[in-house]
């Protein structure tokens, strides 16, 4: 049975149709990558999965239970099984690294101070930063901040991690460290991963499966090899980072 399932999910904002009867089934432990042009609804899709948005039509399930009709109070225990690695890390600048990682444990559990400190050290070690607990976020590099944010994301042992553009703003080497961490967490804690990215190197490395959103629908769904060999011109242009003939024609008209 799928851990996460969307059945004919639709969402529109005014006249703009963002999701159009989307179907998606994600088994537990899978690493799913979502690609697509800016504004195609990738973030809206994530918000439906985590329960921050309700669909205009269709059904959303988590672990076999329909969740899109639950109240905020009823959804809370389900939402704690998710965590998000935000694009810009979203660390609290006024807190030390260890206080940042401890934050969800302090807010949502009754663990004592010693237990929280043990978990914080364990999670920082897991992301390869065992000695930065006393530092402030401003003292860290961009890549280190991402890793601290990931340590905070896994502090409560989530079943699902949502990665929002995890390699944005990083040089290729630091970006690959994040890719390796995504793979490590999948191996070691068996987490289900959903990665939204424009970084195709990252997509092909971390994804068991890749889907592409376009005009409210998935236009491709397959393994990295399937995506690379797709005969869909939209998919190939995106994968190769090439402008379409339509885009080039519009530029020629602008010049004329």
Order of alpha helices (4+ residues) and beta strands (2+ residues): beta-beta-beta-alpha-beta-beta-alpha-beta-alpha-alpha-alpha-beta-alpha-beta-alpha-beta-beta-alpha-alpha-alpha
